[in-house]
């Protein structure tokens, strides 16, 4: 886990490049003001908190009262550290599976709960990002729109198709990959493939048993609404921090810009979307050619974007790391098998 701490300085490189290229000084960022900066942090933490409540809701619906509400929320918020330090914002689901399994929950059930959590999150973010892409397209920002729509449609469709298809199709490790692992790993390879296939089969069986029930449909719908609200809070964080710079943007445009930037940041190019999200939000708001980032007078300035990124990425990294270490990675006692 320590290597993830080591990659955090790497994520600062794009920030330094932007600051040098566009002559952004520390005092420019500080000029945003204390209250707008804190307000943006609070909006982001509310977003993460709602995600935590959603996970606790899903877990308690499927597992009953097996763990405290606050601990489940804290674990889910802490798991976001993995997403913040991973290309394409993936990895939180592994922390969820690890935590639940260590608490005595069967691996297949832990995986099912994690999948329900991540699919509803991806679905909500995907819909908002697709809206942002369509608006960019209508405004003539064709390159930006193509990147947003290409990324969001691909990621959202992949997750949803795999999720719903798992209830009618039994997934197994692809034969080519299985044969390669068996050949290289020999007896251990065969053992790992068999275990993986058994685990995937159990998850698919759970999917088949649960997805058709009215209770699971209700859980999916409620979880989706939780996710939608959480992303809306993330979206207004840019509007809040813009208040300190004199750049006026309404809530809807702020949400669309942030979700467009989030889709661009999901490209698996940099750690945590560093650099991509910053350039994405500027390109979206100014309808710029993505290869020309000279900002016209009266438009959003780079100091606003840097301040927003610090408030919604670097500060949460510290908070989520503390929760991850304190709760998810701490010694866990098994109350009972579930």
BAVO-20933 format. One record per residue (C-alpha): residue in one letter; x, y, z. Coordinates in steps of 0.02 Angstrom, whole numbers, padded with zeros to 5 digits, always signed. Each point is the difference from the previous one (the first is absolute). Last residue first. Example, Ala and Ser with C-alpha at 12.3 -4.5 7.8 and 13.67 -1.06 7.14 Angstrom:
// BAVO-20933
S+00684-00053+00357/A-00069-00172+00033/
This chain:
// BAVO-20933
X-01132-00742+00316/X+00132-00076+00115/X+00000+00075+00174/X+00075+00143+00098/X+00167-00005-00091/X+00123+00122+00078/X+00093+00125-00107/X+00174+00068+00031/X+00014+00166-00090/X+00006+00011-00189/X-00180+00056-00028/X-00020+00107+00157/X+00150+00104+00055/X+00106-00024-00155/X-00140+00037-00123/X-00070+00140+00107/X+00168+00089+00007/X+00028-00024-00186/X-00175+00066-00039/X+00036+00162+00094/X+00170+00029-00080/X-00063-00036-00177/X-00153+00108+00035/X+00115+00154+00017/X+00090-00040-00163/X-00152-00035-00108/X-00150+00114+00025/X+00080+00150+00085/X+00167-00008-00092/X-00088-00026-00168/X-00117+00147+00030/X+00146+00113+00044/X+00092-00053-00157/X-00155+00033-00107/X-00029+00171+00078/X+00184+00046-00022/X-00014-00053-00183/X-00130+00131-00039/X-00181-00025-00055/X-00044+00125-00135/X-00001+00190+00009/X+00150+00018-00115/X+00029-00150-00114/X+00098-00150+00066/X+00151-00059-00100/X-00022-00188+00007/X+00026-00051-00180/X+00016-00188-00030/X-00172-00042+00068/X-00076+00127-00122/X-00100+00104+00118/X-00186+00001+00039/X+00042+00112+00148/X-00090-00099+00136/X+00041-00171-00070/X+00182+00034-00042/X+00030+00075+00172/X-00084-00147+00087/X+00096-00127-00102/X+00170+00081+00023/X-00018-00015+00188/X-00077-00174-00007/X+00138-00064-00115/X+00141+00073+00103/X-00016-00132+00135/X-00132-00127-00050/X+00033-00093+00162/X+00166-00064-00066/X+00017+00044-00185/X-00047-00083-00164/X-00146-00116+00036/X-00132+00125-00065/X-00115+00028+00147/X+00059+00181+00013/X-00093+00037-00163/X-00160-00067+00078/X+00031+00101+00159/X+00029+00157-00104/X-00170-00022-00081/X-00075-00033+00171/X+00080+00159+00067/X-00057+00106-00147/X-00178-00070+00004/X-00015+00027+00188/X+00067+00178-00013/X-00116+00040-00145/X-00149-00061+00102/X+00051+00093+00159/X+00027+00168-00082/X+00169+00074-00042/X+00069+00172+00043/X+00189+00024+00003/X+00035+00130+00134/X+00139-00104+00075/X-00071-00048+00170/X-00169-00050-00070/X+00091-00121-00116/X+00032-00114+00150/X-00186-00027+00024/X-00039-00025-00184/X+00139-00129-00013/X-00068-00098+00149/X-00171+00000-00083/X+00045-00154-00102/X+00062-00104+00146/X-00165+00033+00088/X-00092-00057-00157/X+00107-00158-00003/X-00061-00046+00175/X-00182+00032-00049/X+00013-00119-00148/X+00086-00132+00106/X-00136+00001+00131/X-00130-00010-00140/X+00090-00151-00074/X+00004-00083+00172/X-00189+00024+00018/X-00030-00077-00171/X+00119-00146+00026/X-00070-00038+00173/X-00178+00005-00070/X+00047-00118-00141/X+00084-00112+00129/X-00160-00007+00103/X-00110-00032-00152/X+00101-00156-00040/X+00066-00034-00175/X+00175+00066+00036/X+00023-00106+00155/X+00004-00184-00047/X+00086+00024-00168/X+00127+00119+00073/X+00034-00118+00144/X+00028-00141-00126/X+00115+00114-00100/X+00101+00038+00157/X+00013-00185+00041/X+00060-00040-00177/X+00130+00138+00008/X+00068-00070+00165/X+00006-00178-00069/X+00089+00061-00157/X+00127+00094+00105/X+00032-00150+00112/X+00022-00114-00150/X+00116+00125-00085/X+00106+00020+00158/X+00016-00189+00026/X+00046-00032-00182/X+00134+00134+00011/X+00065-00073+00162/X+00018-00170-00084/X+00086+00073-00156/X+00021+00188+00024/X+00060+00042-00175/X-00105-00128-00095/X-00151+00018+00113/X+00008+00190-00012/X+00012-00008-00191/X-00142-00126-00013/X-00112+00109+00109/X+00040+00155-00102/X-00043-00086-00165/X-00154-00082+00078/X-00073+00163+00065/X-00029-00012+00190/X-00182-00045+00028/X-00165+00094-00011/X-00165-00092+00016/X-00128+00095-00102/X-00177+00052+00044/X+00023+00098+00162/X+00177+00052-00046/X-00069+00088-00154/X-00077+00133+00111/X+00165+00050+00079/X+00111-00030-00152/X-00115+00107-00109/X-00011+00137+00131/X+00188+00008+00031/X+00048+00001-00184/X-00137+00123-00049/X+00054+00127+00133/X+00185-00012-00044/X-00025+00012-00189/X-00134+00135+00006/X+00101+00107+00122/X+00165-00012-00093/X-00063+00026-00178/X-00125+00133+00053/X+00129+00103+00093/X+00136-00020-00131/X-00119+00036-00146/X-00074+00150+00089/X+00173+00076+00029/X+00044-00026-00184/X-00167+00068-00062/X-00014+00157+00107/X-00137+00067-00114/X-00122+00052+00136/X-00118-00145-00042/X+00145-00121+00024/X+00046+00074+00168/X-00181-00017+00054/X-00002-00183-00057/X+00161-00034+00095/X-00067+00077+00160/X-00157-00107-00012/X+00111-00152-00028/X+00097+00048+00156/X-00159+00012+00104/X-00059-00171-00061/X+00170-00078+00027/X+00019+00068+00177/X-00167-00078+00049/X+00039-00167-00084/X+00178-00007+00068/X-00061+00025+00179/X-00141-00126-00021/X+00124-00126-00070/X+00129+00031+00138/X-00118-00035+00146/X-00089-00149-00077/X+00171-00072-00047/X+00066+00022+00178/X-00154-00088+00070/X+00020-00144-00123/X+00185-00016+00039/X-00032-00014+00186/X-00133-00131-00037/X+00120-00102-00106/X+00138+00016+00130/X-00111-00060+00141/X-00017+00128+00140/X+00108-00033+00154/X+00057+00177+00041/X+00159-00032-00099/X-00110-00033-00152/X-00091+00165+00027/X+00162+00098+00012/X+00087-00081-00148/X-00154+00016-00113/X-00018+00184+00046/X+00186+00033-00025/X-00008-00085-00170/X-00149+00107-00050/X+00100+00158+00030/X+00122-00051-00138/X-00044+00100-00154/X+00017+00187-00037/X+00066-00017-00179/X+00181-00003+00058/X+00016-00035+00187/X+00044+00117+00142/X-00169+00084+00025/X-00090-00165-00025/X+00101-00083+00138/X-00033+00148+00115/X-00186-00023-00035/X+00005-00154+00114/X+00006+00116+00150/X-00174+00066-00040/X-00066-00178-00010/X+00087-00051+00161/X-00065+00154+00091/X-00180-00031-00054/X+00010-00182+00056/X+00076+00053+00166/X-00134+00130+00028/X-00143-00121-00033/X+00068-00131+00120/X+00021-00180-00060/X-00104-00158-00021/X-00173+00081+00007/X-00069-00089-00153/X+00111-00070-00136/X-00090+00041-00163/X-00095+00157+00050/X+00136+00048+00124/X+00135-00005-00133/X-00102+00098-00128/X-00045+00138+00126/X+00178+00008+00067/X+00063+00020-00179/X-00124+00140-00033/X+00046+00088+00163/X+00183-00005-00051/X-00038+00071-00171/X-00099+00137+00087/X+00153+00037+00107/X+00112+00011-00154/X-00112+00132-00078/X-00018+00088+00167/X+00191+00002+00007/X+00007+00080-00172/X-00127+00134+00045/X+00094+00032+00163/X+00165+00022-00095/X-00084+00122-00120/X-00069+00100+00147/X+00171+00002+00084/X+00075+00079-00157/X-00145+00122-00020/X+00018+00048+00184/X+00188+00024+00005/X+00024+00110-00152/X+00035-00024-00184/X+00147+00120+00023/X+00100-00147+00067/X+00009-00071-00177/X+00068+00162-00071/X+00115+00021+00151/X+00081-00168-00042/X+00044+00064-00174/X-00071-00051-00169/X+00112+00051-00145/X-00095-00096-00134/X+00136-00124-00046/X+00078-00004+00173/X-00164-00030+00093/X-00061-00125-00129/X+00163-00098+00008/X-00004+00003+00191/X-00178-00068+00002/X+00046-00133-00128/X+00143-00057+00113/X-00106-00009+00157/X-00067-00174-00042/X+00178-00066+00012/X+00010+00061+00180/X-00148-00117+00038/X+00088-00151-00076/X+00104-00034+00156/X-00155-00011+00110/X-00063-00138-00114/X+00165-00091+00023/X-00037-00009+00186/X-00145-00118-00032/
